[in-house]
Amino acid sequence: MWDPVRYLQFAHHRDRPFHELTARVGATETTEIVDLGCGPGTLTSALAARWPGAHVVGVDSSAEMIAATPDDGAVEFVHADLRSYTPQRPVDVLVCNATLQWVPGHLDLLPDLAGHLAADGWLAFQVPGNFGEPAHVLLRELAASSRWSGRLDITWPSAHQPSEYLDALLGLGLEADVWETTYLQVLAGEDAVLEWMSGTALRPVLAALAADGADQFVEEYRRLLRAAYPRGPHGTLLPYRRVFAVAHRNRA
């Protein structure tokens, strides 16, 4: 379902939240780092560069993404579902970047993720919090229309409010820092928002309609997005809210 090339089309915008997330991780001496939902692995390599000498593992359920990961020996990449993946050793830094929104009921997964942490371990994740924005609302409404609803059975990505993540992490006995940021992304090119969505939330629709109908769906969605996000003199503005959480298991 996933296309690494299309996903990386807006790498500058997609990478920034990762770096702002991991900048809040205070780990110094580390031996085991895991990146759950590593995608094509470019950001996982940044973890290896920040903590040289650590054993770094990137995990992703997409065979296409794992096939696109770098083969430089700095990171061990594993094709696995994060819901069932068990690290070989307690983890000093566990990162889950823009992935949990694809896992239904992921709030209930946090105890398992926290259970992988070492005594002084860190858990850091961020999820999009923009599912009420026109790009997502229009996509869901179009998929639910009479023309398409019978052909699409999609589990849409979703996220919780920051306060819910904070409560869950504190309830696990972790120290937690939770915040949100809305990026005012200015995207270049024709149909820029469509191109952005084609790398993420539109992927399940394209996969479901691959044999017949994908082009027609995309054209209908394109018209809706052009009206909702008119191109301006500097590009197309896409406000994008993200929710961040960094939690620490304090061994004291």
DRENGUNU-65244 format. One line per field, with one value per residue: x, y, z of N, C-alpha, C in turn; chain. Coordinates in nm, 3 decimals, padded with zeros to 5 digits. Atoms other than C-alpha are relative to their C-alpha. Layout:
DRENGUNU-65244
n.east: X ... .
n.north: Y ... .
n.up: Z ... .
ca.east: X ... .
ca.north: Y ... .
ca.up: Z ... .
c.east: X ... .
c.north: Y ... .
c.up: Z ... .
unit: A ... .
END
This chain:
DRENGUNU-65244
n.east: 00.082 -00.080 -00.092 -00.104 -00.038 00.105 -00.001 -00.114 00.012 00.001 -00.085 -00.032 00.114 00.025 -00.112 -00.012 00.055 -00.086 -00.115 00.046 00.037 -00.116 -00.081 00.045 -00.043 -00.120 -00.089 -00.141 -00.059 00.102 -00.048 00.106 00.094 00.096 00.087 00.117 00.059 -00.117 00.011 -00.118 -00.121 -00.091 -00.003 -00.060 -00.144 -00.033 -00.012 -00.130 -00.102 00.005 -00.047 -00.092 -00.034 00.122 00.063 00.119 00.087 00.115 00.105 00.114 00.086 00.007 -00.113 -00.052 -00.083 -00.121 -00.084 -00.061 -00.088 -00.143 -00.073 -00.133 -00.045 00.014 00.129 00.063 00.140 00.081 00.136 00.086 00.108 -00.042 00.087 -00.047 -00.146 -00.061 -00.145 -00.087 -00.046 00.067 -00.030 -00.034 00.077 00.101 00.059 00.110 00.021 00.107 00.037 00.106 00.133 00.045 00.028 00.125 -00.012 -00.142 -00.016 -00.012 -00.130 -00.106 -00.062 -00.094 -00.118 -00.072 -00.057 -00.126 -00.103 -00.097 00.026 -00.017 00.036 00.080 00.098 00.031 00.083 00.083 00.105 00.076 00.122 00.071 00.101 00.119 -00.028 00.071 -00.062 00.044 00.147 00.046 -00.036 00.093 00.134 00.003 -00.002 00.130 00.107 00.069 -00.077 -00.121 00.008 00.008 -00.127 -00.106 00.014 -00.128 -00.025 -00.066 -00.089 00.062 -00.086 00.068 -00.040 -00.123 00.028 00.022 -00.132 -00.065 00.059 -00.039 -00.142 -00.015 00.060 -00.096 -00.110 -00.107 -00.003 00.048 00.007 00.088 00.029 00.045 -00.049 00.063 -00.093 00.061 -00.081 00.022 -00.038 -00.021 00.046 00.142 00.070 -00.099 00.062 00.026 -00.128 -00.030 00.089 -00.030 -00.106 00.043 00.138 00.064 -00.056 00.094 00.099 -00.065 -00.022 00.129 00.054 -00.110 00.040 00.099 00.066 -00.089 -00.016 00.123 00.008 -00.100 00.045 00.105 -00.066 -00.080 00.087 00.037 -00.116 -00.030 00.092 -00.028 -00.136 -00.040 -00.143 -00.028 -00.121 -00.121 00.021 00.126 -00.013 00.061 -00.022 -00.016 -00.016 -00.058 -00.001 -00.128 -00.010 -00.128 00.016 -00.126 00.008 -00.106 -00.041 -00.004 .
n.north: -00.121 -00.120 -00.038 -00.078 -00.118 -00.101 -00.042 -00.090 -00.117 -00.118 00.044 -00.112 -00.021 00.121 00.026 -00.100 00.046 00.105 -00.061 -00.075 00.102 00.067 -00.099 -00.002 00.124 -00.035 00.114 -00.025 00.131 00.093 00.121 00.059 -00.098 00.060 -00.093 00.074 -00.070 -00.074 -00.040 00.031 00.009 -00.116 -00.063 00.097 -00.021 -00.116 00.049 00.066 -00.104 -00.072 00.088 00.097 00.113 00.069 00.092 -00.070 00.087 -00.061 00.100 -00.048 00.109 -00.011 00.060 -00.100 -00.093 00.069 00.021 -00.127 -00.046 00.002 00.122 -00.047 00.067 -00.081 00.031 00.128 -00.022 00.120 -00.004 00.054 -00.085 -00.055 00.050 00.131 00.002 00.000 -00.025 00.104 -00.045 -00.123 -00.109 -00.129 -00.102 00.060 -00.108 00.039 -00.127 -00.005 00.139 00.051 -00.037 00.109 00.116 -00.018 00.024 -00.005 -00.045 00.123 00.061 -00.071 00.082 00.095 -00.074 -00.038 00.122 00.032 -00.096 00.029 -00.071 -00.144 -00.010 -00.110 00.027 -00.125 00.020 -00.111 00.039 -00.112 -00.034 -00.087 00.078 -00.082 -00.095 00.033 00.105 00.130 00.006 00.018 00.136 00.095 -00.021 00.054 00.146 00.045 -00.036 00.116 00.058 00.069 00.066 00.144 00.055 -00.041 00.031 -00.056 -00.039 -00.129 -00.037 -00.085 -00.031 -00.049 -00.132 00.004 00.031 00.144 00.063 -00.035 00.080 00.140 00.017 -00.019 00.116 00.110 -00.030 -00.066 -00.145 -00.023 -00.134 00.011 -00.131 00.002 -00.106 -00.009 -00.051 -00.062 00.053 -00.056 00.105 -00.045 00.085 00.016 00.100 00.036 00.072 00.135 00.071 00.029 00.107 00.122 00.073 00.047 00.044 00.047 00.129 00.113 -00.011 00.038 00.145 00.068 -00.025 00.011 00.070 -00.075 -00.109 -00.089 -00.126 -00.078 -00.050 -00.105 -00.122 -00.063 -00.053 -00.114 -00.116 -00.044 -00.061 -00.129 -00.099 -00.018 -00.051 -00.071 -00.031 -00.142 -00.047 00.059 00.143 00.041 00.008 00.116 00.004 00.140 00.015 00.126 00.021 00.060 00.050 00.059 00.053 00.051 00.087 -00.043 00.116 -00.037 .
n.up: 00.000 -00.018 00.106 -00.065 00.079 -00.017 -00.140 -00.022 00.087 -00.088 -00.111 -00.089 -00.090 -00.078 -00.089 -00.106 -00.128 -00.057 -00.065 -00.116 -00.099 -00.059 -00.071 -00.139 -00.067 -00.075 -00.018 00.033 00.027 00.050 00.066 00.082 00.053 00.093 00.073 00.045 00.113 00.049 00.139 00.081 -00.083 00.004 -00.132 -00.091 00.010 -00.082 -00.137 -00.010 -00.001 -00.127 -00.105 00.061 -00.086 -00.043 00.095 00.046 00.079 00.063 00.020 00.078 00.050 00.146 00.069 00.094 -00.075 -00.045 00.118 00.037 -00.107 00.036 -00.033 -00.035 -00.120 -00.121 -00.062 00.033 00.037 -00.020 00.053 -00.105 -00.050 -00.130 -00.107 -00.047 -00.005 -00.133 00.009 -00.056 -00.131 -00.042 00.094 -00.061 00.072 00.088 00.079 00.090 00.067 00.101 00.028 -00.086 00.051 00.085 -00.085 -00.075 -00.142 -00.038 -00.138 -00.080 00.029 -00.072 -00.106 00.060 00.042 -00.121 -00.057 00.066 -00.039 -00.105 -00.126 00.024 00.141 00.053 00.105 00.071 00.119 00.048 00.094 00.054 -00.071 00.095 00.071 00.022 00.107 00.124 00.081 -00.050 -00.002 00.138 00.042 -00.062 00.055 00.137 -00.009 -00.054 00.092 00.058 00.110 -00.043 -00.131 00.014 00.046 -00.092 -00.142 -00.043 -00.139 00.016 -00.110 -00.100 -00.114 -00.119 -00.045 -00.081 -00.140 -00.013 00.000 -00.126 -00.106 00.018 -00.032 -00.144 -00.064 00.007 -00.090 00.073 00.011 00.137 00.058 00.117 00.057 00.139 00.087 00.132 00.099 00.117 00.109 00.133 00.092 00.138 00.109 00.028 -00.079 -00.102 -00.111 00.051 -00.001 -00.140 -00.047 00.075 -00.069 -00.132 -00.024 00.123 00.040 -00.007 00.107 00.125 -00.002 00.014 00.134 00.097 00.123 00.077 -00.066 -00.073 00.073 -00.013 -00.137 -00.016 00.069 -00.082 -00.119 00.045 00.015 -00.134 -00.065 00.065 -00.056 -00.143 -00.018 00.121 00.008 -00.014 00.070 -00.056 -00.008 -00.061 -00.145 -00.063 -00.145 -00.040 -00.145 -00.046 -00.144 -00.039 -00.136 -00.043 -00.135 -00.057 -00.116 -00.090 -00.081 -00.142 .
ca.east: 00.000 00.281 00.496 00.829 00.904 00.569 00.591 00.931 00.808 00.750 01.038 01.122 00.773 00.744 01.089 01.056 00.817 01.047 01.344 01.141 01.008 01.343 01.507 01.303 01.444 01.704 01.875 02.255 02.402 02.201 02.252 01.914 01.700 01.385 01.196 00.846 00.694 01.029 00.908 01.199 01.446 01.596 01.499 01.598 01.949 01.939 01.886 02.196 02.394 02.276 02.352 02.657 02.739 02.378 02.201 01.930 01.634 01.378 01.046 00.775 00.480 00.518 00.738 00.771 00.906 01.150 01.276 01.358 01.564 01.938 02.172 02.466 02.486 02.409 02.053 01.890 01.557 01.279 00.956 00.701 00.378 00.450 00.155 00.326 00.693 00.899 01.246 01.537 01.639 01.491 01.482 01.651 01.476 01.152 01.034 00.705 00.684 00.357 00.252 00.013 -00.271 -00.290 -00.336 -00.699 -00.723 -00.360 -00.420 -00.457 -00.120 00.074 00.113 00.279 00.511 00.601 00.664 00.950 01.140 01.455 01.473 01.581 01.403 01.229 00.914 00.858 00.575 00.389 00.068 -00.118 -00.400 -00.559 -00.831 -01.098 -00.933 -01.102 -00.846 -00.950 -01.318 -01.365 -01.182 -01.404 -01.721 -01.633 -01.554 -01.891 -02.087 -02.329 -02.091 -01.800 -01.926 -02.002 -01.647 -01.455 -01.425 -01.151 -01.015 -00.929 -00.636 -00.728 -00.569 -00.664 -00.645 -00.317 -00.481 -00.578 -00.221 -00.095 -00.338 -00.250 00.125 00.103 -00.122 00.161 00.388 00.593 00.706 00.540 00.566 00.279 00.225 00.083 00.202 00.019 00.255 00.154 00.292 00.327 00.332 00.464 00.326 -00.009 -00.260 -00.011 -00.258 -00.362 00.004 00.049 -00.254 -00.146 00.149 -00.060 -00.436 -00.529 -00.318 -00.587 -00.835 -00.589 -00.509 -00.877 -00.957 -00.634 -00.802 -01.079 -01.192 -00.885 -00.840 -01.205 -01.194 -00.877 -01.028 -01.335 -01.114 -00.888 -01.180 -01.287 -00.936 -00.887 -01.194 -01.093 -00.727 -00.692 -00.338 -00.199 00.090 00.336 00.197 -00.083 -00.129 -00.196 -00.235 -00.116 -00.163 00.048 00.039 00.368 00.444 00.774 00.767 01.047 01.070 01.269 01.466 01.482 .
ca.north: 00.000 00.241 00.426 00.539 00.779 00.957 00.964 01.138 01.397 01.641 01.514 01.861 01.902 01.541 01.533 01.848 01.701 01.401 01.620 01.841 01.529 01.359 01.685 01.654 01.308 01.349 01.011 01.024 00.676 00.434 00.078 -00.007 00.217 00.114 00.312 00.168 00.256 00.355 00.391 00.414 00.448 00.789 00.927 00.606 00.668 01.004 00.818 00.609 00.927 01.093 00.790 00.626 00.284 00.200 -00.094 00.075 -00.119 00.014 -00.172 -00.133 -00.343 -00.229 -00.454 -00.168 00.066 -00.190 -00.262 00.109 00.135 00.209 -00.089 00.075 -00.142 00.142 00.021 -00.320 -00.307 -00.553 -00.622 -00.661 -00.523 -00.290 -00.436 -00.774 -00.678 -00.755 -00.601 -00.832 -00.623 -00.343 -00.024 00.301 00.511 00.397 00.627 00.605 00.886 00.952 00.588 00.530 00.709 00.402 00.165 00.139 00.164 00.270 00.437 00.084 -00.005 00.244 00.006 -00.248 00.015 00.143 -00.216 -00.236 00.048 00.005 00.142 00.485 00.453 00.712 00.680 00.946 00.961 01.211 01.179 01.408 01.591 01.738 01.486 01.754 01.956 01.979 01.751 01.461 01.548 01.573 01.244 01.059 01.219 01.130 00.771 00.750 00.886 00.660 00.613 00.485 00.356 00.007 -00.034 00.111 -00.033 00.186 00.209 00.577 00.713 00.888 01.043 01.150 01.485 01.578 01.555 01.193 01.096 01.282 01.104 00.766 00.816 00.955 00.664 00.431 00.593 00.780 01.141 01.295 01.606 01.643 01.935 02.029 02.240 02.363 02.406 02.649 02.447 02.624 02.356 02.412 02.281 02.209 02.020 02.025 01.909 01.614 01.522 01.544 01.324 01.077 00.987 00.916 00.909 00.851 00.534 00.291 00.425 00.389 00.034 -00.061 00.086 -00.008 -00.242 -00.004 00.339 00.495 00.756 00.863 00.891 01.098 01.339 01.397 01.447 01.682 01.913 01.924 02.004 02.280 02.454 02.401 02.495 02.757 02.811 03.149 03.360 03.181 02.829 02.636 02.677 02.354 02.409 02.091 02.018 01.754 01.612 01.521 01.314 01.234 01.011 00.900 00.605 00.749 00.472 00.673 .
ca.up: 00.000 00.085 -00.167 -00.017 -00.304 -00.276 00.103 00.087 -00.163 00.125 00.338 00.476 00.623 00.739 00.902 01.112 01.375 01.419 01.501 01.734 01.907 01.959 02.069 02.391 02.467 02.740 02.710 02.715 02.752 02.542 02.424 02.269 02.047 01.860 01.596 01.555 01.218 01.071 00.712 00.465 00.752 00.677 01.018 01.195 01.067 01.244 01.572 01.504 01.436 01.757 01.975 01.814 01.948 02.034 01.874 01.663 01.522 01.274 01.257 00.994 00.879 00.515 00.303 00.052 00.318 00.458 00.104 00.066 00.388 00.367 00.371 00.545 00.855 01.095 01.165 01.181 00.996 01.074 00.886 01.166 01.311 01.602 01.793 01.821 01.797 02.108 02.142 02.218 02.521 02.735 02.529 02.627 02.362 02.194 01.914 01.726 01.474 01.284 01.311 01.601 01.420 01.195 01.492 01.608 01.985 02.014 02.351 02.489 02.334 02.547 02.846 02.616 02.470 02.815 02.920 02.669 02.841 03.043 03.397 03.267 02.932 02.717 02.504 02.237 01.985 01.773 01.575 01.337 01.511 01.201 01.119 01.147 00.869 00.525 00.359 00.584 00.622 00.245 00.192 00.439 00.304 -00.054 00.044 00.224 -00.074 -00.259 -00.550 -00.341 -00.006 -00.134 -00.259 00.033 00.381 00.526 00.878 00.887 01.088 01.411 01.719 02.071 02.243 02.417 02.761 02.696 02.609 02.917 03.147 02.998 03.035 03.389 03.479 03.379 03.633 03.373 03.378 03.072 02.855 02.605 02.370 02.032 01.741 01.433 01.140 00.866 00.578 00.245 -00.022 -00.375 -00.701 -00.860 -00.646 -00.359 -00.093 -00.310 -00.349 00.027 00.098 -00.170 00.050 00.360 00.421 00.056 00.037 00.167 -00.089 -00.374 -00.264 -00.243 -00.586 -00.760 -01.008 -01.108 -01.002 -00.840 -01.112 -01.095 -00.716 -00.728 -00.982 -00.764 -00.459 -00.656 -00.737 -00.373 -00.253 -00.510 -00.372 -00.008 -00.054 -00.326 -00.445 -00.341 -00.471 -00.241 -00.273 -00.103 00.272 00.461 00.839 01.007 01.375 01.547 01.898 02.070 02.377 02.550 02.857 03.088 03.325 03.614 03.779 04.103 .
c.east: 00.086 00.098 00.108 00.036 -00.103 00.000 00.110 -00.006 00.003 00.085 00.029 -00.111 -00.021 00.111 00.003 -00.062 00.084 00.116 -00.041 -00.045 00.124 00.093 -00.037 00.039 00.135 00.097 00.142 00.068 -00.109 00.067 -00.103 -00.101 -00.089 -00.086 -00.115 -00.073 00.105 -00.011 00.125 00.132 00.092 00.011 00.056 00.152 00.045 00.012 00.135 00.113 00.003 00.056 00.092 00.038 -00.120 -00.045 -00.135 -00.079 -00.115 -00.101 -00.112 -00.077 -00.010 00.126 00.064 00.092 00.130 00.096 00.074 00.099 00.147 00.068 00.145 00.053 -00.019 -00.125 -00.042 -00.147 -00.076 -00.138 -00.092 -00.107 00.038 -00.085 00.048 00.152 00.049 00.150 00.080 00.043 -00.084 00.051 00.026 -00.078 -00.093 -00.074 -00.110 -00.050 -00.107 -00.044 -00.122 -00.139 -00.058 -00.039 -00.128 00.019 00.140 00.023 00.019 00.132 00.112 00.058 00.101 00.128 00.084 00.067 00.131 00.116 00.093 -00.031 00.008 -00.043 -00.093 -00.092 -00.039 -00.085 -00.070 -00.097 -00.062 -00.126 -00.094 -00.115 -00.134 00.019 -00.069 00.061 -00.047 -00.152 -00.054 00.031 -00.098 -00.140 -00.011 -00.004 -00.134 -00.115 -00.055 00.082 00.112 -00.017 -00.003 00.130 00.115 -00.037 00.133 00.002 00.083 00.096 -00.071 00.098 -00.086 00.046 00.125 -00.026 -00.021 00.133 00.072 -00.053 00.045 00.145 00.026 -00.057 00.089 00.121 00.118 -00.005 -00.033 -00.003 -00.081 -00.033 -00.052 00.055 -00.080 00.098 -00.080 00.088 -00.040 00.057 00.010 -00.061 -00.150 -00.059 00.088 -00.064 -00.036 00.129 00.039 -00.085 00.027 00.110 -00.044 -00.144 -00.073 00.046 -00.099 -00.105 00.061 00.024 -00.130 -00.056 00.103 -00.043 -00.095 -00.059 00.091 00.013 -00.123 -00.015 00.095 -00.044 -00.110 00.062 00.083 -00.085 -00.041 00.115 00.035 -00.090 00.032 00.135 00.045 00.149 00.021 00.128 00.127 -00.009 -00.135 00.021 -00.077 00.031 00.004 00.033 00.058 00.004 00.125 -00.007 00.139 -00.017 00.129 -00.030 00.119 00.036 00.009 -00.133 .
c.north: 00.126 00.020 00.088 00.128 00.112 00.053 00.103 00.126 00.129 -00.028 00.113 00.021 -00.121 -00.025 00.093 -00.046 -00.108 00.062 00.081 -00.094 -00.054 00.098 00.007 -00.127 00.027 -00.114 00.036 -00.132 -00.098 -00.121 -00.058 00.106 -00.070 00.110 -00.081 00.079 00.086 00.048 -00.036 00.012 00.119 00.066 -00.095 00.014 00.120 -00.039 -00.067 00.103 00.075 -00.084 -00.107 -00.109 -00.076 -00.098 00.061 -00.093 00.083 -00.107 00.062 -00.119 00.000 -00.060 00.099 00.099 -00.066 -00.022 00.127 00.052 -00.009 -00.127 00.037 -00.060 00.077 -00.036 -00.140 00.026 -00.132 00.023 -00.066 00.102 00.049 -00.052 -00.132 -00.007 00.007 00.022 -00.111 00.034 00.120 00.119 00.130 00.114 -00.071 00.114 -00.057 00.128 -00.010 -00.139 -00.044 00.035 -00.109 -00.125 00.023 -00.035 00.015 00.054 -00.121 -00.071 00.062 -00.081 -00.101 00.071 00.041 -00.121 -00.041 00.085 -00.057 00.087 00.151 00.034 00.115 -00.051 00.132 -00.032 00.130 -00.052 00.125 00.023 00.083 -00.071 00.070 00.104 -00.042 -00.115 -00.138 -00.014 -00.027 -00.141 -00.102 00.015 -00.055 -00.152 -00.055 00.032 -00.124 -00.066 -00.092 -00.086 -00.152 -00.067 00.028 -00.034 00.036 00.022 00.127 00.027 00.094 00.021 00.053 00.142 -00.010 -00.040 -00.149 -00.076 00.028 -00.086 -00.145 -00.023 00.020 -00.119 -00.123 00.023 00.067 00.152 00.033 00.148 -00.014 00.140 -00.014 00.121 -00.002 00.067 00.064 -00.036 00.065 -00.099 00.055 -00.098 -00.003 -00.111 -00.052 -00.080 -00.142 -00.082 -00.039 -00.119 -00.132 -00.082 -00.059 -00.049 -00.051 -00.139 -00.117 00.002 -00.045 -00.151 -00.075 00.012 -00.020 -00.062 00.083 00.111 00.100 00.135 00.089 00.058 00.117 00.129 00.070 00.065 00.124 00.126 00.056 00.072 00.135 00.110 00.031 00.065 00.072 00.035 00.150 00.038 -00.064 -00.153 -00.029 -00.020 -00.122 00.006 -00.145 -00.009 -00.137 -00.001 -00.080 -00.050 -00.060 -00.043 -00.067 -00.089 00.034 -00.112 00.033 -00.027 .
c.up: 00.000 -00.113 00.061 -00.075 00.019 00.144 00.026 -00.085 00.082 00.125 00.098 00.102 00.091 00.104 00.120 00.133 00.067 00.077 00.123 00.112 00.070 00.071 00.148 00.078 00.067 00.022 -00.041 -00.035 -00.040 -00.064 -00.095 -00.038 -00.101 -00.059 -00.059 -00.108 -00.067 -00.143 -00.079 00.075 00.002 00.137 00.105 -00.002 00.081 00.147 00.021 00.004 00.133 00.115 -00.059 00.099 00.049 -00.108 -00.038 -00.091 -00.055 -00.036 -00.082 -00.056 -00.152 -00.063 -00.097 00.071 00.044 -00.118 -00.039 00.104 -00.042 00.050 00.032 00.130 00.128 00.079 -00.043 -00.030 00.002 -00.058 00.102 00.035 00.140 00.114 00.057 00.013 00.145 -00.014 00.067 00.143 00.043 -00.080 00.076 -00.063 -00.099 -00.069 -00.088 -00.066 -00.108 -00.043 00.079 -00.050 -00.090 00.080 00.077 00.148 00.054 00.141 00.092 -00.023 00.084 00.117 -00.055 -00.042 00.121 00.064 -00.064 00.054 00.107 00.122 -00.014 -00.142 -00.033 -00.110 -00.064 -00.122 -00.037 -00.103 -00.061 00.083 -00.085 -00.072 -00.014 -00.108 -00.130 -00.080 00.044 -00.002 -00.141 -00.051 00.057 -00.057 -00.142 00.002 00.048 -00.093 -00.069 -00.110 00.049 00.125 -00.010 -00.038 00.096 00.144 00.065 00.151 -00.004 00.116 00.097 00.115 00.114 00.032 00.087 00.145 00.022 00.000 00.132 00.114 -00.009 00.043 00.150 00.077 -00.003 00.088 -00.068 00.021 -00.146 -00.035 -00.129 -00.049 -00.142 -00.073 -00.129 -00.095 -00.114 -00.121 -00.131 -00.101 -00.142 -00.098 -00.016 00.089 00.114 00.115 -00.042 00.001 00.142 00.049 -00.071 00.066 00.132 -00.002 -00.124 -00.039 00.013 -00.110 -00.132 -00.007 -00.024 -00.141 -00.110 -00.131 -00.085 00.087 00.070 -00.068 00.014 00.140 00.020 -00.068 00.078 00.123 -00.036 -00.010 00.137 00.070 -00.063 00.054 00.146 00.026 -00.128 00.003 00.004 -00.071 00.051 00.008 00.064 00.150 00.052 00.150 00.047 00.148 00.032 00.152 00.035 00.144 00.022 00.144 00.045 00.119 00.090 00.096 00.148 00.065 .
unit: A A A A A A A A A A A A A A A A A A A A A A A A A A A A A A A A A A A A A A A A A A A A A A A A A A A A A A A A A A A A A A A A A A A A A A A A A A A A A A A A A A A A A A A A A A A A A A A A A A A A A A A A A A A A A A A A A A A A A A A A A A A A A A A A A A A A A A A A A A A A A A A A A A A A A A A A A A A A A A A A A A A A A A A A A A A A A A A A A A A A A A A A A A A A A A A A A A A A A A A A A A A A A A A A A A A A A A A A A A A A A A A A A A A A A A A A A A A A A A A A A A A A A A A A A A A A .
END
